C-alpha cells in the first residue's frame, strides 16, 4: 500500500525517520513526496505492540528542514539544479510529543506512517477532548479553533495569565480583551458569566474607552471567524468608564477628550484618604520601601486615621479645617517641623533627617495627587471605583495621570477590590483584573505597597476568585512569584535580548526564534494541559479600539452613574445639589 492510499485519522504525510533517533518524547518524520508539513501542524502515528493494544503517539511540528540527499559539497547544489548531478530533495519535520495513549512510553517505529491529525484526532492530540470547559482563544495555523482550559483560568485548578511582548507590536492588551470577551460570551462560565466582572486599567491613550461601541471596520470575513470560534462578533454590552477629574476643574469633570458620554469621575475624599490609611500608596515607588522614612509614612497614616474628622467635605484635625490635599500636606509638614508635635506624628525614635526626607516627598506629591484627593466635591456624589456596583466591565482611565498618580490609583483600587473579595468569603462572582506595564507595578527588585497587593492577588487570588491578567514588555523584570503563579503564559512579538531570558524557557527553540518575527495578532500560548505552546491568531476586535472606529454604543452605557442617579444633574457639577440648574 502506498502513502497516498493510507487510511487513518487524517492525511498520510510521511513516515518516521530511521536515520535519526526516535524517542517517546521526540522524533523526526520524513515528509512524503507531494506532501508538506509546516510548523505547528499536528500529527499522529501508531506503534504496534505484541499482545497489547496499539499505542497512539501524537505531537506538534516544532521544526522543519529540507536537504539534498546525494550531495557531498556545498557547490553540488548548482550541479543538481542544472541536472548534471543526481540527487533528491528530502524534507523532514521534528515532532514533539503531546500525547501518548495509552500511556506506554515507547518510541515510534522507523518507517511507521505519520498522519496529519484532523477532527477528533487533532482534538485528542491537543488534549481538547479532556477539557470539560473550553474557552476559544483563536485559530491555529491549520485554521481550526484552539482552546484554553477554563479550569486553569477561573481558579478551579489554576489561575492568572501573563502576557509578554514588545509594546505596540505584540497586541498584548488586544489579546487580553479578546480573552475576556471569549470568557464572557462563550457560555463556558454558565450562569456565573452574568455576575462575573472585569476591571481594566487603561494606561495608554483612550483606546480602551470604546469597548461598548461596535467596530465599524468589522467585515463579513471577521464575523465568520468569530462564528467559527462559536462567538458572536460584537461589542461588550455592559461597560462603565471612569476617568480622573480635570486639572484645575473645581466641578470634577472627567478628563477625557474622545469619549463624551457615559464617563464618571473617580476621586477620594480627604476623609476617605485619612480613614482608610491611603498615605502609603502616595509613596508607591519600588525603592521607597527600602528607605527609612517608610516608618514615618505609617506613623503619619495612623495619626490621620485616629484624629482626622469629616468636616463639610474636608477634614478637621485638632480644630483645623483642611479643604484640599495641599492643605493636608502643608498641615502635616507643619506639624512635623514643630519640635513639640513632631513626636506625636512621626514617633520619638525617628531622626530629623528621616522626617525631612518624608516631608520633601510628601510636598512633591501635591501637584500629582491634588485632583484625585478632594475636599471640595460632594461626598454623596458617586465617585468610588467599585466593581460590585458597576457594570460587567469597568475601565479605569489612567493615561492622563503622571506616574505617581497612576501608581496611587492602581494600588488603592486593587487594595479595596481585594479586601472586598476577602470580606465576601466566596470566589464567586469572578473578578478579572487586566493590568498593563506589570513590570512597573511589580518589579523584580525592591518592594512597594502595590507590589505587595499584586503578590497577594497572585498567591491568594485564585481562592478568592480574583484573576490577574498581567501584561508586560519584559517578563524578566516582573516579580518571579507573580510570573510563576500564572498558569497561562502568552508571548507575542519579543525583543531578541528578552527572548533569550530563562523566563521563556517553556518555548521550544524554533518558537523563540519565531517570536522575534511574529506579526500582530499572533500569540504563543502555554497552558498546563499541553506540553507544547500553541501558536494561534486571534480575530480582529469586534469592538472599537479608537474613536474613528466607534459605532453607536448601547443606550444604557451612554449615561454616567452620576447622571443615572440624578437625571437633572449638570455634568461636572459636583453631585447635583438642589440648587443646581438642571439645564
C-alpha positions as CSV (number, residue, x, y, z in Angstrom):
1,X,0.0,0.0,0.0
2,X,1.4,3.4,-1.0
3,X,1.4,6.6,1.1
4,X,-1.4,8.1,-0.9
5,X,-3.6,5.0,-0.1
6,X,-3.2,5.2,3.7
7,X,-6.4,5.3,5.8
8,X,-6.2,6.8,9.2
9,X,-7.1,9.8,11.4
10,X,-6.1,12.2,8.6
11,X,-3.9,12.5,5.6
12,X,-0.8,10.4,5.5
13,X,2.1,12.8,5.1
14,X,5.2,10.8,5.8
15,X,7.0,8.1,7.8
16,X,9.0,8.1,10.9
17,X,12.6,8.8,10.0
18,X,15.1,5.9,10.5
19,X,18.3,8.0,10.3
20,X,17.6,10.0,13.5
21,X,16.9,8.7,17.0
22,X,13.2,8.3,17.7
23,X,12.2,8.7,21.4
24,X,8.8,8.6,23.1
25,X,9.0,12.4,23.5
26,X,10.5,13.5,20.2
27,X,11.1,12.0,16.8
28,X,11.6,13.1,13.1
29,X,9.4,12.2,10.2
30,X,10.4,12.2,6.5
31,X,7.8,14.1,4.5
32,X,6.3,12.1,1.6
33,X,6.7,13.4,-1.9
34,X,3.9,15.7,-2.8
35,X,3.1,16.4,0.8
36,X,4.3,19.1,3.3
37,X,4.4,19.8,7.0
38,X,4.7,23.3,8.5
39,X,5.5,24.4,12.0
40,X,2.6,23.9,14.4
41,X,1.0,21.2,12.3
42,X,-0.5,18.4,14.5
43,X,0.4,14.8,13.5
44,X,-0.2,11.3,14.9
45,X,1.3,7.8,14.4
46,X,0.8,4.3,15.8
47,X,3.2,1.8,17.4
48,X,2.1,-1.8,17.2
49,X,3.0,-3.9,20.3
50,X,2.9,-7.7,20.8
51,X,-0.1,-8.9,22.9
52,X,-1.1,-5.3,23.7
53,X,-3.3,-2.7,22.1
54,X,-1.5,-0.2,19.7
55,X,-0.1,2.9,21.2
56,X,-1.1,6.2,19.5
57,X,1.6,8.9,19.6
58,X,0.6,12.4,18.8
59,X,2.7,15.6,18.6
60,X,3.2,19.0,17.1
61,X,5.7,20.0,14.5
62,X,8.4,22.1,16.1
63,X,11.0,22.2,13.4
64,X,11.1,21.6,9.6
65,X,14.2,21.1,7.4
66,X,14.9,20.3,3.7
67,X,18.2,19.0,2.2
68,X,19.7,17.4,-0.9
69,X,20.3,13.7,-0.4
70,X,23.3,12.7,-2.5
71,X,25.2,16.0,-2.3
72,X,28.7,16.0,-0.8
73,X,29.8,19.5,-1.3
74,X,28.1,22.9,-0.9
75,X,28.7,23.7,-4.6
76,X,26.8,20.5,-5.6
77,X,23.6,22.5,-5.3
78,X,24.4,24.2,-8.6
79,X,25.1,20.9,-10.4
80,X,21.9,19.4,-9.0
81,X,19.9,22.4,-10.1
82,X,21.4,22.0,-13.6
83,X,20.5,18.3,-13.7
84,X,24.1,17.1,-14.1
85,X,24.3,15.6,-10.6
86,X,21.6,13.2,-9.4
87,X,20.2,14.0,-6.0
88,X,16.8,14.0,-4.2
89,X,15.3,16.8,-2.1
90,X,14.0,15.4,1.2
91,X,12.1,17.3,3.8
92,X,11.9,16.2,7.4
93,X,9.9,17.5,10.4
94,X,10.8,17.4,14.1
95,X,7.8,16.2,16.1
96,X,7.5,17.0,19.9
97,X,5.1,14.6,21.5
98,X,2.0,16.0,23.1
99,X,0.1,12.8,24.0
100,X,0.7,9.1,24.3
101,X,-2.4,6.9,24.5
102,X,-2.4,4.5,26.3
103,X,0.5,5.8,28.4
104,X,3.1,3.3,27.3
105,X,6.1,5.5,26.6
106,X,7.7,3.6,23.7
107,X,9.3,5.2,20.7
108,X,7.5,5.1,17.3
109,X,9.0,2.6,14.9
110,X,11.1,3.9,12.0
111,X,9.0,3.7,8.8
112,X,5.7,4.0,10.6
113,X,3.2,6.1,8.8
114,X,2.6,9.6,10.1
115,X,-0.8,11.2,9.6
116,X,-1.9,14.8,9.7
117,X,-4.2,14.9,12.7
118,X,-7.7,16.1,11.9
119,X,-11.1,16.3,13.6
120,X,-11.2,14.2,16.8
121,X,-7.6,13.0,16.3
122,X,-6.4,16.6,16.5
123,X,-8.6,17.3,19.5
124,X,-7.1,14.3,21.3
125,X,-3.6,15.2,20.3
126,X,-4.0,18.7,21.9
127,X,-6.0,17.4,24.9
128,X,-9.1,19.4,23.9
129,X,-11.2,16.2,24.5
130,X,-10.2,16.3,28.2
131,X,-11.2,19.9,28.7
132,X,-14.7,19.9,30.1
133,X,-14.9,23.7,29.6
134,X,-13.1,25.1,26.6
135,X,-12.6,28.8,26.0
136,X,-11.9,29.6,22.3
137,X,-8.6,31.6,22.0
138,X,-8.2,31.9,18.3
139,X,-7.3,29.9,15.2
140,X,-4.4,27.5,14.9
141,X,-2.1,27.6,11.8
142,X,-4.4,25.0,10.3
143,X,-7.4,27.3,10.5
144,X,-9.1,25.3,13.2
145,X,-10.0,26.7,16.7
146,X,-7.6,26.5,19.6
147,X,-8.9,26.3,23.1
148,X,-7.9,27.2,26.6
149,X,-8.9,25.0,29.6
150,X,-11.1,27.2,31.8
151,X,-10.1,25.2,34.8
152,X,-6.7,26.9,34.7
153,X,-8.2,30.3,34.3
154,X,-11.0,30.6,36.8
155,X,-9.2,29.1,39.8
156,X,-10.6,25.6,39.7
157,X,-7.1,24.1,39.1
158,X,-5.0,27.3,38.4
159,X,-5.4,30.9,37.6
160,X,-3.8,34.1,36.3
161,X,-2.4,35.0,32.8
162,X,1.0,36.5,32.0
163,X,1.2,38.2,28.5
164,X,4.6,39.4,27.3
165,X,5.7,41.2,24.1
166,X,7.0,44.4,22.6
167,X,4.8,47.4,23.1
168,X,2.7,48.4,20.1
169,X,3.5,45.2,18.1
170,X,2.7,42.3,20.4
171,X,-1.0,43.3,20.8
172,X,-1.0,42.3,24.4
173,X,-4.0,44.4,25.5
174,X,-5.9,43.3,22.4
175,X,-5.4,39.7,23.3
176,X,-6.4,40.3,26.9
177,X,-9.6,42.0,25.9
178,X,-10.4,39.3,23.4
179,X,-9.8,36.6,26.0
180,X,-12.3,38.5,28.3
181,X,-14.8,38.7,25.5
182,X,-14.5,35.0,24.9
183,X,-14.8,34.1,28.6
184,X,-18.0,36.3,29.0
185,X,-19.7,35.3,25.7
186,X,-18.7,31.7,25.0
187,X,-21.0,30.3,27.7
188,X,-18.1,28.5,29.4
189,X,-18.9,30.1,32.8
190,X,-22.6,29.2,32.5
191,X,-24.8,31.2,34.9
192,X,-21.7,32.7,36.6
193,X,-20.9,34.7,33.5
194,X,-23.7,37.2,34.3
195,X,-22.2,38.2,37.6
196,X,-18.5,37.9,36.6
197,X,-16.7,41.2,36.5
198,X,-13.6,42.7,34.8
199,X,-11.5,45.6,35.9
200,X,-9.3,47.1,33.2
201,X,-6.7,49.8,33.8
202,X,-6.2,51.9,30.6
203,X,-2.7,53.2,30.7
204,X,-2.1,54.2,27.1
205,X,-4.2,56.6,25.1
206,X,-8.0,56.2,25.1
207,X,-8.2,53.0,23.0
208,X,-10.0,51.0,25.7
209,X,-12.7,53.6,26.3
210,X,-14.8,52.3,23.5
211,X,-15.3,48.6,24.4
212,X,-19.0,49.1,24.3
213,X,-19.0,50.5,20.8
214,X,-19.2,48.1,17.8
215,X,-16.3,48.3,15.4
216,X,-17.4,49.9,12.1
217,X,-14.5,48.2,10.3
218,X,-15.9,44.8,11.1
219,X,-16.4,42.8,7.8
220,X,-18.2,39.5,6.9
221,X,-14.9,37.6,7.0
222,X,-14.2,38.6,10.5
223,X,-17.8,37.8,11.6
224,X,-17.3,34.4,10.1
225,X,-14.1,34.0,12.0
226,X,-15.9,34.7,15.3
227,X,-18.7,32.3,14.3
228,X,-16.1,29.6,13.7
229,X,-15.0,30.1,17.3
230,X,-18.6,29.8,18.5
231,X,-18.8,33.5,19.2
232,X,-21.0,36.3,18.0
233,X,-19.0,39.3,16.8
234,X,-20.0,42.4,18.7
235,X,-19.0,44.9,21.4
236,X,-19.0,44.4,25.2
237,X,-22.6,45.1,26.1
238,X,-22.1,46.3,29.7
239,X,-19.2,48.8,30.3
240,X,-18.6,51.6,32.7
241,X,-15.7,54.1,32.2
242,X,-14.0,56.1,35.0
243,X,-11.6,58.9,34.5
244,X,-9.8,61.3,36.8
245,X,-11.1,64.9,37.2
246,X,-9.5,67.5,35.0
247,X,-6.6,69.5,36.5
248,X,-7.9,72.8,38.0
249,X,-11.6,71.9,37.5
250,X,-13.5,72.6,40.7
251,X,-16.5,70.7,39.4
252,X,-14.8,67.3,38.9
253,X,-15.4,66.9,35.1
254,X,-13.8,63.7,33.8
255,X,-10.5,64.3,32.0
256,X,-11.2,62.6,28.7
257,X,-11.3,64.1,25.2
258,X,-12.6,61.4,22.8
259,X,-15.5,59.9,24.7
260,X,-18.1,62.5,25.8
261,X,-20.8,60.3,27.3
262,X,-21.0,57.5,29.9
263,X,-17.9,58.6,31.8
264,X,-17.7,59.1,35.5
265,X,-15.1,60.9,37.5
266,X,-13.3,59.0,40.3
267,X,-11.6,60.5,43.3
268,X,-11.2,60.0,47.0
269,X,-12.4,62.5,49.6
270,X,-10.0,63.7,52.3
271,X,-12.0,61.9,54.9
272,X,-11.6,58.6,52.9
273,X,-7.9,59.2,52.4
274,X,-7.4,59.6,56.2
275,X,-9.8,56.9,57.5
276,X,-8.6,54.2,55.0
277,X,-4.9,54.9,55.6
278,X,-4.1,55.5,51.9
279,X,-1.0,57.6,52.6
280,X,1.4,54.6,51.9
281,X,0.2,54.5,48.3
282,X,1.4,58.1,47.8
283,X,4.9,56.5,48.3
284,X,4.5,53.6,45.9
285,X,7.8,53.7,44.1
286,X,9.5,50.3,44.3
287,X,12.6,51.8,46.0
288,X,10.7,53.7,48.7
289,X,10.1,50.7,50.9
290,X,13.9,50.4,51.4
291,X,14.1,53.9,52.7
292,X,14.0,54.7,56.4
293,X,11.2,57.2,56.1
294,X,8.6,54.4,55.5
295,X,8.2,54.2,59.3
296,X,7.2,57.9,59.2
297,X,4.7,57.1,56.4
298,X,2.9,54.5,58.6
299,X,3.1,56.6,61.7
300,X,1.5,59.6,60.0
301,X,-1.1,57.4,58.3
302,X,-2.1,56.1,61.7
303,X,-2.3,59.6,63.2
304,X,-4.5,60.8,60.4
305,X,-6.8,57.8,60.8
306,X,-7.1,58.4,64.5
307,X,-7.6,62.2,64.6
308,X,-9.0,63.4,61.3
309,X,-12.7,64.1,61.5
310,X,-15.0,64.7,58.5
311,X,-15.9,68.4,58.1
312,X,-18.0,69.7,55.1
313,X,-16.3,67.6,52.5
314,X,-12.8,68.2,54.0
315,X,-11.4,67.0,57.4
316,X,-10.7,68.7,60.7
317,X,-7.5,67.8,62.7
318,X,-7.0,69.4,66.1
319,X,-9.6,72.0,65.3
320,X,-8.0,73.0,62.0
321,X,-10.2,72.5,58.9
322,X,-8.4,71.3,55.8
323,X,-10.3,71.6,52.5
324,X,-7.8,70.2,50.0
325,X,-5.0,67.7,49.6
326,X,-2.5,70.6,49.5
327,X,-3.9,71.9,52.8
328,X,-3.5,68.5,54.3
329,X,0.1,68.2,53.1
330,X,1.0,71.6,54.4
331,X,-0.6,70.8,57.8
332,X,1.3,67.5,58.2
333,X,4.6,69.1,57.2
334,X,4.0,72.0,59.6
335,X,3.3,69.5,62.5
336,X,6.5,67.6,61.6
337,X,8.6,70.7,61.6
338,X,7.3,71.7,65.1
339,X,9.5,70.2,67.8
340,X,6.5,69.9,70.2
341,X,4.3,67.9,67.8
342,X,6.9,66.0,65.7
343,X,7.0,63.1,68.2
344,X,3.2,62.7,68.1
345,X,3.1,62.4,64.3
346,X,6.4,60.6,63.5
347,X,7.3,58.9,66.7
348,X,10.1,59.7,69.1
349,X,12.7,57.4,67.6
350,X,12.9,58.9,64.2
351,X,15.7,61.3,63.3
352,X,15.1,64.8,61.8
353,X,16.8,63.8,58.5
354,X,14.4,61.0,58.0
355,X,11.4,63.3,58.8
356,X,12.7,65.8,56.3
357,X,13.1,63.1,53.6
358,X,9.5,62.2,54.1
359,X,8.3,65.8,54.1
360,X,10.2,66.5,50.8
361,X,8.5,63.6,49.0
362,X,5.1,64.4,50.5
363,X,5.3,68.0,49.3
364,X,6.3,66.7,45.8
365,X,3.0,64.7,45.7
366,X,0.8,67.8,45.9
367,X,0.9,68.5,42.2
368,X,0.3,64.9,41.1
369,X,-2.5,63.9,43.6
370,X,-4.3,67.2,44.2
371,X,-7.0,66.4,41.6
372,X,-7.5,62.8,43.0
373,X,-7.9,63.6,46.7
374,X,-10.6,66.2,47.1
375,X,-12.2,68.2,49.9
376,X,-14.3,70.4,47.5
377,X,-16.6,67.8,45.9
378,X,-19.9,66.4,47.3
379,X,-19.3,63.3,49.3
380,X,-22.7,61.9,48.3
381,X,-21.9,62.1,44.7
382,X,-20.8,58.6,43.2
383,X,-17.1,58.8,43.0
384,X,-15.7,55.4,44.0
385,X,-14.5,52.6,41.8
386,X,-16.4,49.6,43.0
387,X,-16.8,46.7,40.5
388,X,-19.5,45.1,42.6
389,X,-21.8,48.1,42.0
390,X,-20.5,48.8,38.4
391,X,-21.0,47.2,35.1
392,X,-19.6,43.8,33.9
393,X,-16.6,45.6,32.5
394,X,-15.1,48.6,34.4
395,X,-12.5,50.6,32.6
396,X,-10.3,52.9,34.7
397,X,-8.6,55.5,32.5
398,X,-5.1,56.5,33.8
399,X,-3.4,57.7,30.7
400,X,-3.6,61.4,31.6
401,X,-2.2,60.9,35.0
402,X,1.5,61.3,35.9
403,X,3.4,58.2,37.1
404,X,3.0,58.8,40.8
405,X,-0.8,59.3,40.4
406,X,-1.1,56.1,38.3
407,X,0.6,54.1,41.0
408,X,-1.7,55.6,43.6
409,X,-4.9,54.7,41.7
410,X,-3.8,51.2,40.8
411,X,-2.6,50.4,44.4
412,X,-5.7,51.8,46.2
413,X,-8.2,50.4,43.7
414,X,-6.6,46.9,43.9
415,X,-6.4,47.1,47.6
416,X,-10.1,48.0,48.0
417,X,-11.2,45.4,45.5
418,X,-9.2,42.6,47.1
419,X,-10.3,43.5,50.6
420,X,-14.0,43.5,49.3
421,X,-13.5,40.0,47.9
422,X,-11.9,38.8,51.2
423,X,-14.9,40.0,53.2
424,X,-17.3,38.3,50.8
425,X,-15.7,34.9,51.7
426,X,-16.5,33.4,48.3
427,X,-14.8,33.1,44.9
428,X,-17.9,33.8,43.0
429,X,-18.5,36.1,41.2
430,X,-15.1,36.1,39.5
431,X,-13.2,39.3,39.1
432,X,-10.7,39.6,36.2
433,X,-8.1,42.3,36.6
434,X,-6.3,43.5,33.5
435,X,-3.1,45.5,34.2
436,X,-0.6,46.5,31.6
437,X,3.0,47.5,32.4
438,X,3.1,45.0,35.2
439,X,6.9,45.4,35.4
440,X,6.4,48.9,36.6
441,X,4.0,48.0,39.4
442,X,5.6,44.7,40.4
443,X,9.3,44.9,39.5
444,X,11.6,42.1,40.3
445,X,13.7,44.2,42.7
446,X,12.5,46.3,45.6
447,X,9.3,46.4,47.5
448,X,6.2,48.7,47.5
449,X,2.6,48.7,48.7
450,X,1.3,48.0,45.1
451,X,3.7,45.1,44.7
452,X,2.5,43.6,47.9
453,X,-1.1,43.8,46.8
454,X,-0.2,42.2,43.4
455,X,1.7,39.4,45.1
456,X,-1.3,38.8,47.4
457,X,-3.5,38.5,44.3
458,X,-1.1,36.2,42.6
459,X,-0.7,33.9,45.6
460,X,-4.2,34.0,47.2
461,X,-6.4,35.5,44.4
462,X,-7.2,32.1,43.0
463,X,-9.1,31.0,46.1
464,X,-10.9,34.4,46.3
465,X,-11.9,34.5,42.6
466,X,-9.6,37.4,41.7
467,X,-7.8,36.5,38.4
468,X,-4.9,38.7,37.3
469,X,-4.3,39.2,33.6
470,X,-0.9,40.9,33.6
471,X,0.8,42.3,30.5
472,X,4.4,43.5,30.2
473,X,7.1,44.1,27.7
474,X,9.6,42.1,29.7
475,X,8.6,39.2,31.9
476,X,12.2,39.0,33.1
477,X,11.7,42.3,35.0
478,X,8.5,41.2,36.8
479,X,8.5,39.7,40.3
480,X,9.2,36.0,39.9
481,X,6.4,34.8,42.2
482,X,3.8,36.6,40.0
483,X,5.0,35.0,36.8
484,X,5.4,31.6,38.5
485,X,1.8,31.7,39.8
486,X,0.4,32.4,36.3
487,X,-1.0,29.1,35.0
488,X,-1.3,30.6,31.5
489,X,1.7,32.2,29.8
490,X,1.3,34.1,26.5
491,X,4.0,35.5,24.3
492,X,3.7,37.8,21.3
493,X,6.5,39.6,19.4
494,X,9.6,39.6,21.6
495,X,12.8,41.6,21.7
496,X,15.8,39.4,20.8
497,X,17.6,40.1,24.1
498,X,14.4,39.4,26.1
499,X,13.7,36.2,24.2
500,X,17.0,34.7,25.4
501,X,15.9,35.1,29.1
502,X,15.2,31.9,31.1
503,X,11.6,33.1,31.7
504,X,10.8,32.0,28.2
505,X,12.3,28.5,28.7
506,X,8.9,27.0,28.0
507,X,9.2,28.0,24.4
508,X,10.9,25.4,22.1
509,X,14.0,26.9,20.3
510,X,12.1,27.3,17.0
511,X,9.3,29.2,18.7
512,X,11.8,31.5,20.4
513,X,13.1,32.4,17.0
514,X,9.6,32.9,15.6
515,X,8.7,35.2,18.5
516,X,11.2,37.7,17.0
517,X,9.2,37.7,13.8
518,X,5.6,37.3,15.0
519,X,3.1,39.7,13.4
520,X,0.4,41.5,15.4
521,X,-2.3,39.1,16.3
522,X,0.0,36.0,16.5
523,X,0.5,34.6,20.0
524,X,2.2,31.6,21.6
525,X,0.1,30.2,24.4
526,X,1.4,27.8,27.0
527,X,-1.1,26.1,29.3
528,X,-0.6,23.2,31.8
529,X,-2.7,20.7,29.8
530,X,-0.5,20.8,26.7
531,X,3.3,20.2,26.9
532,X,4.0,22.4,23.8
533,X,2.9,26.0,23.4
534,X,0.3,26.5,20.7
535,X,0.6,29.2,18.1
536,X,-2.6,31.0,17.3
537,X,-4.1,34.0,15.7
538,X,-7.0,35.8,17.4
539,X,-9.5,37.7,15.3
540,X,-9.8,41.5,14.7
541,X,-11.6,43.2,17.6
542,X,-15.3,43.4,17.1
543,X,-15.4,46.4,19.4
544,X,-14.0,49.9,18.6
545,X,-10.3,50.4,19.6
546,X,-10.3,54.1,18.8
547,X,-12.9,56.8,18.3
548,X,-12.6,56.6,14.5
549,X,-13.9,53.0,14.6
550,X,-16.7,53.6,17.1
551,X,-20.2,52.8,16.1
552,X,-23.3,53.5,18.2
553,X,-23.0,52.3,21.8
554,X,-25.8,50.7,23.7
555,X,-28.1,53.3,25.2
556,X,-27.6,52.0,28.8
557,X,-23.9,52.8,28.6
558,X,-24.3,56.4,27.3
559,X,-25.2,57.8,30.7
560,X,-22.8,58.0,33.6
561,X,-23.6,56.6,37.0
562,X,-23.9,60.2,38.3
563,X,-26.5,61.0,35.6
564,X,-28.4,57.8,36.3
565,X,-28.6,58.7,40.0
566,X,-29.9,62.2,39.3
567,X,-31.3,62.8,35.8
568,X,-31.2,66.6,36.4
569,X,-27.5,66.7,37.4
570,X,-25.3,69.2,35.5
571,X,-22.3,67.3,34.0
572,X,-19.4,68.1,36.2
573,X,-21.5,70.0,38.8
574,X,-20.0,68.1,41.7
575,X,-23.0,66.0,42.6
576,X,-26.1,67.9,41.7
577,X,-27.5,69.7,44.8
578,X,-31.0,71.1,44.9
579,X,-29.6,74.5,43.9
580,X,-28.0,73.2,40.6
581,X,-29.5,74.5,37.4
582,X,-30.9,71.3,35.6
583,X,-30.3,72.5,32.1
